[in-house]
């Protein structure tokens, strides 16, 4: 089991460092403009978490499917959609086994939620995304900017402890390896009775690396941004947001 598979559960949800819930509507508004979305588009929110983006899209009238490998998150997302009387399909699914062809007009990968694996596995996931898209379909890929991560976490990493609202204590350490461009988080949750450890390792890609990988697969780059405000991508940008189009033939 990859280490992050034990991290994205209810037990660690309070410390996952997702975007704030309040930011999701503006992020979706940006996606609508940047792709741009059409009302008839069928959208896959890949690694959808607990559904904050998929639910907003469904509320706007889009046809949305959310895939995630976390049973806890899929259960939470399904309950939230049901409570809002929204028609969203949430499916327990591992992106490494995504196996559909020409099914979605848009695939979303939000919040640095894709590259948890070795480079060959990450590339295979991207090939599966290509196959899942209809011809000319769009892949929205959001990850932290590797140059920002190197600057912010590279000088000795970042560690500390924080008491959570439920009384548990979260001990954490985040480090960046410049040789592999991998950002690693290790978290320990402590209460009176237990000490539980988990974390993740995320491979961040430079834009030239992504161009090489994606062009080999059969994607063309439509646009690159530095954040959800639509700013141009630069070395100091916190994020690297790219939009790719599926070409007719996979290379």
DRENVEX-906789 format. One record per atom (N, C-alpha, C): x negated, y, z negated. Coordinates in pm, whole numbers, padded with zeros to 5 digits, always signed. Layout:
BEGIN
XYZ
...
***
This chain:
BEGIN
-00085-00121+00000
+00000+00000+00000
-00088+00125+00000
-00062+00217+00092
-00133+00344+00092
-00098+00420-00035
-00195+00496-00088
-00176+00558-00218
-00056+00653-00220
-00029+00721-00108
+00081+00818-00110
+00218+00751-00120
+00225+00622-00092
+00354+00554-00098
+00408+00546-00241
+00320+00555-00339
+00366+00560-00478
+00385+00703-00527
+00345+00799-00445
+00352+00941-00485
+00487+01002-00452
+00541+00970-00336
+00666+01033-00291
+00786+00955-00344
+00801+00963-00477
+00912+00902-00548
+00963+01001-00651
+01078+00969-00709
+01136+01059-00809
+01037+01090-00920
+00955+00991-00955
+00864+01006-01067
+00769+01124-01047
+00726+01145-00921
+00628+01250-00893
+00689+01371-00821
+00821+01372-00802
+00881+01475-00719
+00855+01617-00770
+00848+01633-00901
+00827+01766-00958
+00689+01822-00928
+00597+01738-00882
+00460+01784-00861
+00413+01762-00717
+00504+01739-00624
+00463+01710-00487
+00417+01832-00408
+00439+01950-00461
+00395+02074-00394
+00458+02091-00257
+00584+02050-00242
+00658+02081-00121
+00678+02232-00112
+00715+02277+00006
+00761+02415+00016
+00877+02437-00080
+00893+02560-00122
+01007+02592-00207
+01136+02570-00129
+01236+02520-00199
+01366+02495-00137
+01420+02621-00069
+01395+02737-00130
+01447+02863-00078
+01385+02900+00057
+01270+02840+00093
+01204+02874+00219
+01258+02794+00337
+01330+02685+00310
+01374+02596+00418
+01461+02667+00523
+01559+02753+00484
+01641+02818+00587
+01560+02904+00684
+01461+02978+00634
+01381+03063+00723
+01290+02978+00811
+01245+02863+00760
+01165+02773+00842
+01247+02716+00957
+01371+02678+00929
+01458+02626+01035
+01489+02737+01135
+01512+02858+01089
+01539+02969+01181
+01420+02990+01275
+01299+02977+01222
+01180+02989+01306
+01174+02877+01410
+01203+02754+01368
+01201+02641+01461
+01303+02661+01572
+01422+02711+01537
+01525+02736+01639
+01474+02832+01746
+01400+02934+01705
+01348+03033+01800
+01227+02980+01877
+01139+02911+01806
+01009+02877+01863
+01017+02764+01964
+01108+02667+01946
+01108+02553+02039
+01161+02591+02177
+01271+02659+02201
+01385+02684+02113
+01481+02565+02117
+01562+02552+02012
+01660+02443+02005
+01783+02473+02088
+01841+02366+02142
+01969+02376+02212
+02073+02298+02132
+02197+02341+02138
+02301+02282+02055
+02317+02133+02079
+02289+02088+02202
+02307+01946+02235
+02185+01861+02200
+02079+01922+02149
+01958+01846+02118
+01982+01743+02008
+01922+01626+02027
+01920+01524+01923
+01783+01533+01855
+01784+01551+01724
+01663+01585+01650
+01627+01475+01551
+01498+01438+01547
+01447+01347+01446
+01359+01425+01350
+01397+01426+01223
+01314+01483+01118
+01233+01368+01060
+01107+01358+01104
+01022+01245+01069
+00951+01273+00937
+00958+01177+00843
+00913+01200+00706
+00994+01316+00647
+01125+01295+00645
+01220+01402+00612
+01226+01433+00464
+01158+01353+00380
+01167+01378+00237
+01309+01364+00188
+01350+01456+00103
+01485+01449+00049
+01585+01531+00131
+01547+01562+00256
+01644+01609+00354
+01671+01757+00359
+01585+01839+00300
+01619+01981+00293
+01629+02046+00430
+01545+02006+00527
+01552+02064+00661
+01663+01999+00744
+01673+01866+00736
+01774+01795+00815
+01915+01841+00779
+01940+01865+00652
+02073+01906+00607
+02107+02045+00659
+02011+02135+00661
+02036+02269+00716
+02065+02260+00865
+01990+02179+00936
+02013+02162+01080
+02152+02105+01107
+02191+02005+01029
+02324+01945+01046
+02433+02047+01016
+02413+02130+00917
+02510+02233+00882
+02525+02335+00994
+02421+02352+01075
+02424+02443+01189
+02487+02377+01312
+02517+02247+01303
+02585+02180+01412
+02498+02093+01500
+02371+02077+01465
+02283+01991+01543
+02302+01844+01506
+02269+01756+01600
+02271+01612+01575
+02135+01572+01518
+02132+01527+01393
+02006+01508+01321
+01998+01368+01262
+01879+01309+01273
+01846+01184+01206
+01722+01210+01122
+01720+01161+00999
+01604+01175+00912
+01545+01040+00877
+01415+01024+00899
+01343+00902+00864
+01245+00932+00751
+01238+00845+00653
+01137+00856+00549
+01111+00717+00491
+00990+00694+00441
+00956+00565+00384
+00986+00557+00234
+01034+00666+00175
+01063+00667+00032
+01209+00634+00005
+01238+00520-00058
+01377+00489-00092
+01441+00596-00181
+01363+00650-00274
+01416+00754-00363
+01461+00876-00284
+01379+00919-00189
+01412+01040-00113
+01529+01017-00018
+01533+00901+00047
+01644+00871+00137
+01775+00866+00060
+01773+00807-00058
+01894+00804-00141
+01937+00945-00179
+01841+01028-00218
+01873+01165-00257
+01927+01245-00139
+01864+01230-00022
+01908+01302+00098
+02049+01260+00139
+02077+01131+00135
+02209+01080+00174
+02317+01133+00081
+02289+01138-00048
+02385+01191-00143
+02411+01339-00120
+02305+01414-00091
+02320+01558-00068
+02403+01584+00058
+02378+01507+00165
+02456+01524+00288
+02601+01486+00264
+02624+01379+00189
+02762+01337+00159
+02836+01441+00078
+02768+01499-00020
+02832+01602-00103
+02870+01724-00022
+02793+01751+00083
+02820+01867+00169
+02910+01831+00287
+02956+01704+00294
+03040+01657+00405
+02974+01678+00540
+02844+01648+00547
+02769+01665+00670
+02735+01529+00729
+02740+01522+00862
+02712+01397+00933
+02564+01391+00967
+02485+01335+00876
+02342+01315+00899
+02310+01168+00872
+02233+01107+00961
+02189+00970+00940
+02051+00973+00877
+02040+00922+00755
+01910+00909+00690
+01873+00761+00686
+01752+00732+00732
+01710+00593+00747
+01577+00569+00677
+01571+00459+00601
+01446+00418+00539
+01356+00361+00649
+01248+00431+00681
+01166+00390+00795
+01023+00441+00777
+00928+00359+00815
+00786+00391+00812
+00746+00444+00949
+00686+00563+00954
+00649+00622+01083
+00551+00535+01160
+00476+00451+01091
+00382+00362+01160
+00454+00256+01242
+00584+00238+01215
+00662+00139+01290
+00777+00203+01367
+00767+00332+01391
+00866+00400+01475
+00868+00333+01612
+00984+00286+01654
+00990+00204+01775
+01119+00232+01852
+01131+00353+01905
+01244+00390+01991
+01187+00459+02115
+01264+00457+02222
+01217+00513+02348
+01320+00612+02404
+01271+00731+02441
+01355+00833+02506
+01484+00861+02428
+01474+00870+02296
+01593+00882+02214
+01616+01022+02158
+01510+01099+02138
+01523+01230+02072
+01471+01340+02164
+01540+01454+02160
+01495+01572+02235
+01390+01649+02157
+01394+01637+02025
+01300+01709+01938
+01261+01618+01823
+01131+01614+01793
+01082+01548+01672
+01011+01652+01587
+01044+01654+01459
+00984+01748+01364
+00893+01673+01268
+00773+01726+01247
+00683+01677+01141
+00646+01798+01057
+00707+01808+00941
+00696+01927+00857
+00602+01901+00739
+00549+02010+00685
+00482+02008+00554
+00366+01910+00546
+00283+01905+00650
+00165+01817+00651
+00202+01674+00615
+00305+01622+00680
+00359+01493+00639
+00324+01379+00734
+00226+01397+00822
+00199+01293+00921
+00070+01216+00896
-00044+01284+00881
-00175+01220+00897
-00230+01165+00765
-00161+01067+00709
-00204+01004+00584
-00300+00887+00606
-00331+00857+00731
-00398+00731+00760
-00529+00754+00835
-00597+00646+00872
-00717+00656+00953
-00682+00714+01090
-00783+00768+01159
-00758+00838+01285
-00687+00751+01389
-00723+00623+01397
-00659+00538+01497
-00511+00516+01466
-00477+00507+01337
-00337+00491+01298
-00260+00621+01323
-00320+00734+01288
-00255+00863+01315
-00228+00880+01464
-00325+00842+01548
-00307+00852+01693
-00196+00761+01741
-00186+00643+01682
-00078+00551+01720
+00058+00608+01683
+00068+00675+01569
+00193+00739+01530
+00231+00846+01633
+00133+00923+01676
+00160+01026+01777
+00207+00964+01909
+00151+00850+01946
+00199+00779+02067
+00343+00734+02049
+00377+00687+01931
+00514+00645+01903
+00610+00764+01910
+00565+00879+01863
+00647+01000+01874
+00668+01036+02020
+00562+01027+02101
+00575+01054+02245
+00682+00964+02307
+00676+00834+02276
+00773+00740+02332
+00915+00770+02284
+00928+00817+02160
+01060+00844+02104
+01127+00965+02169
+01048+01054+02229
+01102+01175+02289
+01155+01150+02430
+01257+01224+02466
+01304+01225+02603
+01204+01301+02690
+01200+01279+02822
+01108+01354+02908
+01127+01504+02890
+01016+01574+02869
+01022+01717+02846
+01056+01755+02703
+01073+01654+02615
+01108+01679+02476
+00997+01750+02400
+01030+01802+02282
+00939+01885+02204
+00902+01818+02072
+00774+01826+02039
+00724+01779+01911
+00672+01898+01833
+00733+01925+01717
+00694+02035+01629
+00608+01977+01518
+00481+02015+01514
+00383+01955+01423
+00326+02063+01332
+00356+02051+01204
+00312+02149+01103
+00214+02082+01007
+00095+02141+00997
-00003+02093+00900
-00076+02213+00841
-00141+02194+00727
-00227+02299+00673
-00345+02321+00768
-00392+02444+00774
-00507+02478+00857
-00634+02425+00791
-00709+02343+00862
-00827+02280+00805
-00929+02383+00757
-00941+02498+00826
-01038+02599+00785
-00996+02666+00654
-00866+02688+00639
-00816+02741+00512
-00838+02641+00401
-00808+02513+00426
-00825+02410+00323
-00971+02399+00282
-01062+02407+00378
-01204+02397+00347
-01248+02512+00258
-01199+02632+00286
-01237+02749+00207
-01174+02745+00068
-01047+02707+00062
-00973+02713-00064
-01014+02599-00159
-01035+02479-00104
-01062+02363-00188
-01207+02313-00179
-01284+02366-00081
-01415+02309-00056
-01519+02336-00162
-01509+02448-00231
-01610+02485-00331
-01577+02421-00466
-01602+02292-00477
-01582+02224-00604
-01441+02175-00629
-01352+02192-00533
-01215+02145-00549
-01136+02231-00646
-01022+02177-00685
-00931+02250-00774
-00866+02150-00867
-00879+02172-00997
-00819+02078-01092
-00763+02152-01212
-00672+02085-01281
-00611+02146-01397
-00505+02057-01457
-00433+02110-01554
-00325+02038-01621
-00209+02134-01642
-00087+02079-01636
+00032+02162-01653
+00140+02081-01722
+00206+02142-01819
+00318+02076-01885
+00444+02101-01804
+00516+01994-01771
+00637+02003-01691
+00758+02031-01779
+00867+02071-01717
+00989+02105-01791
+01043+01986-01870
+01017+01864-01820
+01070+01746-01888
+00978+01695-01999
+00871+01769-02028
+00781+01732-02137
+00658+01656-02094
+00657+01601-01973
+00540+01530-01926
+00426+01629-01897
+00305+01577-01895
+00189+01658-01860
+00133+01608-01727
+00110+01700-01635
+00055+01667-01504
-00091+01710-01499
-00180+01613-01484
-00322+01639-01461
-00350+01617-01313
-00418+01708-01250
-00438+01698-01105
-00578+01744-01066
-00622+01691-00954
-00747+01734-00892
-00732+01724-00741
-00765+01831-00670
-00758+01836-00525
-00897+01868-00471
-00944+01785-00379
-01078+01803-00322
-01071+01795-00170
-01169+01858-00105
-01177+01857+00041
-01312+01802+00083
-01309+01704+00174
-01431+01644+00227
-01457+01702+00367
-01558+01787+00383
-01582+01850+00514
-01630+01751+00620
-01686+01637+00577
-01735+01538+00674
-01622+01467+00745
-01508+01450+00676
-01394+01378+00734
-01273+01468+00756
-01279+01593+00708
-01165+01685+00712
-01043+01624+00642
-01068+01559+00530
-00961+01497+00451
-00945+01573+00319
-00823+01615+00292
-00787+01676+00165
-00725+01568+00078
-00777+01553-00044
-00731+01447-00134
-00675+01507-00262
-00562+01452-00305
-00502+01489-00433
-00491+01363-00519
-00531+01377-00644
-00508+01273-00742
-00430+01335-00858
-00320+01271-00891
-00233+01320-00996
-00214+01214-01103
-00209+01258-01228
-00178+01170-01340
-00064+01233-01418
+00042+01156-01439
+00154+01201-01522
+00148+01128-01655
+00151+01205-01763
+00143+01149-01897
+00265+01187-01980
+00317+01090-02052
+00411+01118-02160
+00370+01035-02280
+00455+01026-02380
+00415+00954-02501
+00391+00806-02476
+00458+00752-02375
+00458+00607-02358
+00378+00558-02238
+00345+00644-02147
+00285+00595-02023
+00192+00698-01960
+00103+00644-01876
+00013+00726-01796
+00015+00666-01655
+00063+00743-01558
+00081+00693-01422
-00001+00777-01325
-00079+00710-01240
-00166+00778-01145
-00120+00753-01002
-00129+00855-00920
-00101+00841-00777
-00169+00957-00705
-00134+00975-00578
-00195+01085-00502
-00182+01063-00353
-00265+01131-00276
-00263+01118-00131
-00396+01161-00072
-00421+01118+00052
-00535+01161+00132
-00481+01205+00266
-00504+01329+00303
-00447+01386+00426
-00558+01431+00520
-00553+01383+00642
-00648+01422+00747
-00593+01544+00819
-00665+01656+00812
-00626+01775+00884
-00710+01787+01011
-00642+01817+01122
-00709+01824+01251
-00728+01970+01295
-00842+01996+01360
-00861+02126+01423
-00778+02131+01550
-00755+02250+01600
-00678+02263+01724
-00748+02197+01842
-00882+02212+01858
-00947+02138+01968
-00933+01987+01957
-00940+01933+01834
-00919+01789+01816
-00779+01750+01859
-00680+01828+01817
-00542+01797+01854
-00522+01803+02004
-00581+01903+02068
-00568+01912+02215
-00619+01784+02281
-00734+01736+02239
-00792+01616+02298
-00702+01495+02276
-00660+01475+02151
-00575+01360+02117
-00443+01367+02189
-00379+01481+02183
-00244+01495+02238
-00243+01489+02390
-00341+01549+02454
-00346+01544+02599
-00370+01401+02647
-00450+01327+02573
-00476+01187+02608
-00346+01105+02601
-00263+01137+02505
-00136+01066+02488
-00036+01104+02596
-00035+01233+02634
+00061+01279+02733
+00142+01399+02689
+00090+01475+02593
+00152+01599+02548
+00079+01719+02607
+00151+01828+02627
+00089+01956+02661
+00125+02056+02551
+00032+02143+02520
+00053+02242+02415
+00136+02358+02467
+00246+02385+02399
+00330+02499+02437
+00293+02624+02359
+00264+02608+02227
+00235+02725+02145
+00169+02682+02016
+00092+02774+01957
+00031+02751+01825
+00053+02875+01740
+00089+02853+01615
+00116+02962+01521
+00038+02939+01392
+00022+03047+01316
-00050+03041+01190
+00039+03027+01069
+00171+03044+01086
+00265+03027+00976
+00407+03042+01031
+00504+03029+00940
+00644+03033+00981
+00695+03174+01007
+00610+03274+00992
+00650+03409+01030
+00620+03437+01177
+00564+03337+01246
+00536+03352+01389
+00404+03418+01420
+00318+03437+01319
+00190+03502+01344
+00099+03412+01429
+00006+03474+01498
-00088+03398+01580
-00180+03314+01492
-00218+03199+01544
-00309+03112+01470
-00449+03172+01468
-00512+03173+01348
-00647+03224+01331
-00718+03140+01225
-00848+03158+01214
-00926+03077+01118
-00876+03093+00976
-00828+03213+00942
-00783+03239+00805
-00636+03202+00783
-00567+03155+00884
-00426+03116+00869
-00413+03003+00768
-00305+03005+00691
-00282+02898+00596
-00236+02771+00667
-00166+02784+00781
-00111+02669+00850
-00156+02666+00996
-00147+02549+01054
-00158+02532+01198
-00029+02465+01243
+00057+02542+01307
+00185+02494+01357
+00176+02488+01508
+00193+02369+01563
+00183+02353+01708
+00313+02294+01763
+00347+02335+01884
+00462+02281+01956
+00411+02217+02084
+00445+02090+02103
+00397+02011+02216
+00514+01965+02301
+00492+01958+02431
+00593+01906+02524
+00550+01770+02578
+00646+01681+02588
+00618+01549+02646
+00614+01560+02797
+00503+01514+02856
+00493+01510+03001
+00556+01379+03052
+00566+01365+03180
+00640+01253+03239
+00573+01119+03217
+00440+01116+03217
+00369+00988+03207
+00273+00990+03088
+00271+00879+03012
+00177+00867+02902
+00043+00823+02958
-00064+00893+02913
-00197+00864+02965
-00260+00744+02895
***
